[in-house]
Amino acid sequence: MSGARRVDVAIIGAGPAGVAAAVAARREGAEKVVVFERDWEPGGILQQCIHPGFGLHTFGEELTGPEYIHRYLERAKQGGVEFDLNTMVFQMDKPSLKDGKKTASFWTMNPRRGIEHIEASSVVLAMGCRERPAGSLAIAGSRPSGVYTAGTAQRFVNMEGLMPGKRVVIMGTGDIGLIMARRMVLEGSDVVAVFEIMPWVSGLRRNIAQCLDDFGIPYYLNHSVCELHGRGRLEGVSVVEMGEDGKPVPGSERFVGCDTLLLAVGLIPENELSRMAGVKIEPMTNGPKVNEFMQTSEECVFAAGNVVVVYDLVDFVSQEGERAGAFAARYAAGNLKKGGREFDVIAGNNIRVISPQKLTGGDDVTVYLRVGAPVEGKCRLYAEPGICSHILRYARPGEMNEVKLEASALNALPPGVKSITIGLEAL
């Protein structure tokens, strides 16, 4: 094995965040921009998302997932971005000082080139997220075949031409599960019902309307699958109603016959590499703690997309990817200028998830957030002390909200202010 291979900006992951970051890094002037992707093809999860609904914010028209990512891949091709496909990044080193500035390094494995050591002036983490599996739910019963995450079933149907089953129950109202409810019906399956443990829907309301209501698929809130039945193949599930205290209601258990259970019960950011690099993880999001430049606690490491926080729209993922790529390129060139202050961004009343969590006043920023509980009526979203306030028609956990903060407003705050609190209150 020879010496380390040098790049200006390295991007790990060729999903929507990674490809957008690469495009922006090249546009910002970085010479050697390389995207490392473990799959055979770039595109990430969008390869299997053949339904429409992407691109309304970015392109002003409705596209399928493959159409959306194809446009970014064309930009990357025209911009001279390099892709190392079928290449696994298996080890991140902690950044080290070189010529007075921190640089990143990591190790890759490729069937043709073998193991390589990569050194980069900056790196963008864009590994995305994975689905929460059945093993994390502690459902009673045996382990029959026929239990899949919704994304696995989506890949089987849309890319492999395989049908997971004929009579389907879906647990959770995550967006992939809702979309797969419709898809399974269109492919000839009987979708019996969708069960959600929370008292509210966790996905987008438009997906409830278009994927469940339009197809006559019932959904039940405050219900959970509590047991699997069947040994070789799933034969059915037991479903129980959940009380206000979050515990099963005695006597409410019932059997639902099915041969397939799809799980849409949450997404987990892929942050094993982030931890290897030594970046601080934000407990609220389970992703890297970032500032307005999408810069982590290690100054040469940037992060974007679902590896930071799980977004509801791919357009937001691409926007944050572009920010990460542009600022990573500036850092690589030695001209990333932070503001002169530092603020913690604190989740206030009824805010469950927030990103970024650090600000320096060096650039205008959009703060993305999710509420903890729905407010079905007028409410006020605010950033204090006295930065801004907006009236919303409603706020729901399944839909991200955003607050735009101007650097000038932050820098105008009194010197003693060290934190910004963002909260929501019903009116």
PyMOL commands that set and color helices and strands:
alter all, ss='L'
color gray80, all
select helices_A, chain A and resi 16-27+44-48+65-79+134-136+150-160+175-186+205-215+272-276+305-307+314-333+407-411
alter helices_A, ss='H'
color red, helices_A
select strands_A, chain A and resi 5-12+33-36+52-54+63-64+82-84+88-92+96-98+101-110+114-125+129-131+140-141+147-149+167-171+190-195+219-220+223-229+236-241+254-257+260-263+267-269+281-282+287-288+301-303+343-347+351-355+358-359+365-371+379-384+388-392+401-405+419-426
alter strands_A, ss='S'
color yellow, strands_A
deselect
rebuild
show_as cartoon
